[in-house]
Amino acid sequence: MQQIEQLYHNDFGVAFFWIKDQQTLRHKVQLVFKETGFYLTREQIQEFSELIDLSCQSTCCSDCEMRSRCHKFLLKTPFEALDLAVTRKEVYQIKDLVEGTLFQLDLNTYLDELCKN
């Protein structure tokens, strides 16, 4: 099994960098949740965050008898041909995972820049 450097996690998933040959591969982040894994650049993670925000705005479960328990909600991903069938609750858990990952990436960048001086 390859080594990883964890970046962020919640009860639903984890974000991490792969370590190969004792070097952390920081050009992409592995996001794993449910039975899904995405290997994304920071820009793709930002795009995913924006797609999640748009999805959350357009969700209308108030008139539905399933009330957020169905798996018929399609969440857009940074890959045009790939949508995820998730519940509304899962959307918010994915949102937390993605936003927490972006926060940690930004914090790491800030600290790296600060420590250069």
C-alpha positions as protocol buffer text, in pm:
chain_id: "A"
residue {
  index: 1
  type: MET
  ca { x: 0 y: 0 z: 0 }
}
residue {
  index: 2
  type: GLN
  ca { x: 125 y: 347 z: -85 }
}
residue {
  index: 3
  type: GLN
  ca { x: 179 y: 606 z: 183 }
}
residue {
  index: 4
  type: ILE
  ca { x: -47 y: 910 z: 209 }
}
residue {
  index: 5
  type: GLU
  ca { x: -34 y: 1253 z: 369 }
}
residue {
  index: 6
  type: GLN
  ca { x: -383 y: 1336 z: 496 }
}
residue {
  index: 7
  type: LEU
  ca { x: -505 y: 1683 z: 415 }
}
residue {
  index: 8
  type: TYR
  ca { x: -861 y: 1686 z: 550 }
}
residue {
  index: 9
  type: HIS
  ca { x: -1130 y: 1441 z: 659 }
}
residue {
  index: 10
  type: ASN
  ca { x: -1484 y: 1429 z: 790 }
}
residue {
  index: 11
  type: ASP
  ca { x: -1724 y: 1144 z: 877 }
}
residue {
  index: 12
  type: PHE
  ca { x: -1802 y: 1099 z: 508 }
}
residue {
  index: 13
  type: GLY
  ca { x: -1463 y: 1101 z: 338 }
}
residue {
  index: 14
  type: VAL
  ca { x: -1099 y: 1197 z: 325 }
}
residue {
  index: 15
  type: ALA
  ca { x: -866 y: 1413 z: 116 }
}
residue {
  index: 16
  type: PHE
  ca { x: -498 y: 1334 z: 92 }
}
residue {
  index: 17
  type: PHE
  ca { x: -177 y: 1357 z: -109 }
}
residue {
  index: 18
  type: TRP
  ca { x: -10 y: 1041 z: -231 }
}
residue {
  index: 19
  type: ILE
  ca { x: 351 y: 980 z: -128 }
}
residue {
  index: 20
  type: LYS
  ca { x: 569 y: 808 z: -386 }
}
residue {
  index: 21
  type: ASP
  ca { x: 939 y: 733 z: -343 }
}
residue {
  index: 22
  type: GLN
  ca { x: 937 y: 926 z: -14 }
}
residue {
  index: 23
  type: GLN
  ca { x: 816 y: 1241 z: -190 }
}
residue {
  index: 24
  type: THR
  ca { x: 471 y: 1394 z: -140 }
}
residue {
  index: 25
  type: LEU
  ca { x: 290 y: 1442 z: -472 }
}
residue {
  index: 26
  type: ARG
  ca { x: 124 y: 1781 z: -420 }
}
residue {
  index: 27
  type: HIS
  ca { x: 9 y: 1854 z: -776 }
}
residue {
  index: 28
  type: LYS
  ca { x: -321 y: 1667 z: -718 }
}
residue {
  index: 29
  type: VAL
  ca { x: -539 y: 1572 z: -423 }
}
residue {
  index: 30
  type: GLN
  ca { x: -712 y: 1235 z: -385 }
}
residue {
  index: 31
  type: LEU
  ca { x: -1071 y: 1283 z: -261 }
}
residue {
  index: 32
  type: VAL
  ca { x: -1242 y: 963 z: -143 }
}
residue {
  index: 33
  type: PHE
  ca { x: -1603 y: 943 z: -26 }
}
residue {
  index: 34
  type: LYS
  ca { x: -1879 y: 686 z: -46 }
}
residue {
  index: 35
  type: GLU
  ca { x: -1749 y: 435 z: -306 }
}
residue {
  index: 36
  type: THR
  ca { x: -1593 y: 713 z: -513 }
}
residue {
  index: 37
  type: GLY
  ca { x: -1244 y: 850 z: -559 }
}
residue {
  index: 38
  type: PHE
  ca { x: -1141 y: 1161 z: -750 }
}
residue {
  index: 39
  type: TYR
  ca { x: -783 y: 1265 z: -820 }
}
residue {
  index: 40
  type: LEU
  ca { x: -811 y: 1641 z: -872 }
}
residue {
  index: 41
  type: THR
  ca { x: -600 y: 1953 z: -913 }
}
residue {
  index: 42
  type: ARG
  ca { x: -671 y: 2250 z: -689 }
}
residue {
  index: 43
  type: GLU
  ca { x: -854 y: 2418 z: -978 }
}
residue {
  index: 44
  type: GLN
  ca { x: -1076 y: 2112 z: -1029 }
}
residue {
  index: 45
  type: ILE
  ca { x: -1155 y: 2104 z: -657 }
}
residue {
  index: 46
  type: GLN
  ca { x: -1253 y: 2473 z: -676 }
}
residue {
  index: 47
  type: GLU
  ca { x: -1474 y: 2397 z: -977 }
}
residue {
  index: 48
  type: PHE
  ca { x: -1633 y: 2106 z: -786 }
}
residue {
  index: 49
  type: SER
  ca { x: -1703 y: 2341 z: -494 }
}
residue {
  index: 50
  type: GLU
  ca { x: -1879 y: 2585 z: -727 }
}
residue {
  index: 51
  type: LEU
  ca { x: -2084 y: 2304 z: -884 }
}
residue {
  index: 52
  type: ILE
  ca { x: -2189 y: 2187 z: -537 }
}
residue {
  index: 53
  type: ASP
  ca { x: -2297 y: 2540 z: -447 }
}
residue {
  index: 54
  type: LEU
  ca { x: -2505 y: 2562 z: -765 }
}
residue {
  index: 55
  type: SER
  ca { x: -2659 y: 2222 z: -693 }
}
residue {
  index: 56
  type: CYS
  ca { x: -2750 y: 2324 z: -337 }
}
residue {
  index: 57
  type: GLN
  ca { x: -2923 y: 2637 z: -466 }
}
residue {
  index: 58
  type: SER
  ca { x: -3130 y: 2446 z: -721 }
}
residue {
  index: 59
  type: THR
  ca { x: -3239 y: 2157 z: -496 }
}
residue {
  index: 60
  type: CYS
  ca { x: -3612 y: 2156 z: -436 }
}
residue {
  index: 61
  type: CYS
  ca { x: -3718 y: 1878 z: -202 }
}
residue {
  index: 62
  type: SER
  ca { x: -3997 y: 2062 z: -23 }
}
residue {
  index: 63
  type: ASP
  ca { x: -4275 y: 1920 z: -244 }
}
residue {
  index: 64
  type: CYS
  ca { x: -4124 y: 1572 z: -272 }
}
residue {
  index: 65
  type: GLU
  ca { x: -4265 y: 1289 z: -61 }
}
residue {
  index: 66
  type: MET
  ca { x: -3915 y: 1140 z: -15 }
}
residue {
  index: 67
  type: ARG
  ca { x: -3794 y: 1460 z: 159 }
}
residue {
  index: 68
  type: SER
  ca { x: -3418 y: 1440 z: 85 }
}
residue {
  index: 69
  type: ARG
  ca { x: -3390 y: 1063 z: 130 }
}
residue {
  index: 70
  type: CYS
  ca { x: -3385 y: 965 z: -237 }
}
residue {
  index: 71
  type: HIS
  ca { x: -3077 y: 897 z: -447 }
}
residue {
  index: 72
  type: LYS
  ca { x: -3223 y: 1075 z: -746 }
}
residue {
  index: 73
  type: PHE
  ca { x: -3040 y: 1399 z: -686 }
}
residue {
  index: 74
  type: LEU
  ca { x: -2763 y: 1433 z: -947 }
}
residue {
  index: 75
  type: LEU
  ca { x: -2455 y: 1623 z: -838 }
}
residue {
  index: 76
  type: LYS
  ca { x: -2240 y: 1765 z: -1118 }
}
residue {
  index: 77
  type: THR
  ca { x: -1866 y: 1696 z: -1101 }
}
residue {
  index: 78
  type: PRO
  ca { x: -1564 y: 1859 z: -1268 }
}
residue {
  index: 79
  type: PHE
  ca { x: -1590 y: 1580 z: -1528 }
}
residue {
  index: 80
  type: GLU
  ca { x: -1858 y: 1685 z: -1776 }
}
residue {
  index: 81
  type: ALA
  ca { x: -1978 y: 1332 z: -1848 }
}
residue {
  index: 82
  type: LEU
  ca { x: -1997 y: 1225 z: -1482 }
}
residue {
  index: 83
  type: ASP
  ca { x: -2272 y: 1308 z: -1230 }
}
residue {
  index: 84
  type: LEU
  ca { x: -2313 y: 1148 z: -888 }
}
residue {
  index: 85
  type: ALA
  ca { x: -2645 y: 1014 z: -759 }
}
residue {
  index: 86
  type: VAL
  ca { x: -2655 y: 1130 z: -397 }
}
residue {
  index: 87
  type: THR
  ca { x: -2895 y: 1230 z: -124 }
}
residue {
  index: 88
  type: ARG
  ca { x: -2924 y: 1589 z: -14 }
}
residue {
  index: 89
  type: LYS
  ca { x: -2749 y: 1499 z: 314 }
}
residue {
  index: 90
  type: GLU
  ca { x: -2459 y: 1350 z: 119 }
}
residue {
  index: 91
  type: VAL
  ca { x: -2430 y: 1668 z: -88 }
}
residue {
  index: 92
  type: TYR
  ca { x: -2370 y: 1866 z: 230 }
}
residue {
  index: 93
  type: GLN
  ca { x: -2114 y: 1613 z: 353 }
}
residue {
  index: 94
  type: ILE
  ca { x: -1931 y: 1629 z: 20 }
}
residue {
  index: 95
  type: LYS
  ca { x: -1951 y: 2010 z: 37 }
}
residue {
  index: 96
  type: ASP
  ca { x: -1782 y: 2005 z: 378 }
}
residue {
  index: 97
  type: LEU
  ca { x: -1511 y: 1770 z: 250 }
}
residue {
  index: 98
  type: VAL
  ca { x: -1440 y: 1984 z: -56 }
}
residue {
  index: 99
  type: GLU
  ca { x: -1446 y: 2317 z: 130 }
}
residue {
  index: 100
  type: GLY
  ca { x: -1232 y: 2180 z: 413 }
}
residue {
  index: 101
  type: THR
  ca { x: -982 y: 2055 z: 156 }
}
residue {
  index: 102
  type: LEU
  ca { x: -969 y: 2395 z: -16 }
}
residue {
  index: 103
  type: PHE
  ca { x: -923 y: 2567 z: 319 }
}
residue {
  index: 104
  type: GLN
  ca { x: -636 y: 2335 z: 412 }
}
residue {
  index: 105
  type: LEU
  ca { x: -471 y: 2381 z: 70 }
}
residue {
  index: 106
  type: ASP
  ca { x: -493 y: 2760 z: 106 }
}
residue {
  index: 107
  type: LEU
  ca { x: -362 y: 2745 z: 463 }
}
residue {
  index: 108
  type: ASN
  ca { x: -68 y: 2528 z: 357 }
}
residue {
  index: 109
  type: THR
  ca { x: 13 y: 2768 z: 71 }
}
residue {
  index: 110
  type: TYR
  ca { x: -4 y: 3066 z: 306 }
}
residue {
  index: 111
  type: LEU
  ca { x: 220 y: 2900 z: 565 }
}
residue {
  index: 112
  type: ASP
  ca { x: 468 y: 2791 z: 299 }
}
residue {
  index: 113
  type: GLU
  ca { x: 491 y: 3149 z: 169 }
}
residue {
  index: 114
  type: LEU
  ca { x: 518 y: 3290 z: 522 }
}
residue {
  index: 115
  type: CYS
  ca { x: 798 y: 3050 z: 612 }
}
residue {
  index: 116
  type: LYS
  ca { x: 1005 y: 3149 z: 307 }
}
residue {
  index: 117
  type: ASN
  ca { x: 1091 y: 3481 z: 471 }
}
